[in-house]
Amino acid sequence: MKLLIVTIVLATLALAQSAEEVEKRIANLPPAQRAYERFRFWRTTHDSGDYREYLKSRGFTASDIDEQLKLVESEGQRSEIERWNRILTAATPAFNTKPNEFLVQMTKDRKSGMALDVGMGQGRNAIWLAQQGWAVTGFDPADKAVALARSTAAGLGLNLQTEITDTEHFEFGERKWDLILISYAGGRERRDSIQKALKPGGVLIIEGFHRDATKGHSIGGAVVFDTGELPALYPQLRAVRYEEPLAMPDFGRERSRVVRYCGERPE
């Protein structure tokens, strides 16, 4: 079964729940949303396995399982986008609305230029970059979050170029960007395109969760990275800095293991 959304921008830590607790929580949701939330729970609590077998273990018949998979396939992307719209535009945000600390550190002494924010969400990083003099483009499939970013930027007298799309469909171009940021929005997808899209001397900055962060609780379907994985994913870049600290993530309620990578395209 195809996984509809694996690059959504951003993730939230959640208290670990049992399958039974999840079923109680989603019992009154519409069938399609209930099917997707059930699938999302399985995806965030299993590193591998067969979803059909999981449903079978929960007492679903073969015909029920087929129906569940159809609902996830048809409703998954829409449900995921709406979920992130709610998270990213909440009146009381449950995430860090300030610019990513690693981004601030890695751009401190760097001349501004053309910047791309992958999975921009409500624009916290894109707006900060624009305030520092960067010409910023950002994209995200969460349309309401992007609208909030535009509105906030306009109120500050800043210009942002934005697109409502995902990593799979965005045109990265070639030798176009002085900086590409992927902050809690994936990092494994379109690697060749991303490396080619950097100008010589341009940098790729990534922060996300280490797999250790999944121990003991769910991280809401976020992409996680294994020890030492990120530098190996971008062989055309020179690693400027790489670390795996225990820190407060931008999306979460407690300190967790994160990965931070900055790679530069050789001149």
Beta strands, then each sheet from edge to edge (+ up, - down):
strand 1: 114-118
strand 2: 135-139
strand 3: 160-163
strand 4: 177-183
strand 5: 198-210
strand 6: 224-225
strand 7: 238-243
strand 8: 246-247
strand 9: 256-264
sheet 1: 3+ 2+ 1+ 4+ 5+ 6+
sheet 2: 3+ 2+ 1+ 4+ 5+ 9- 7+
sheet 3: 3+ 2+ 1+ 4+ 5+ 9- 8+
end
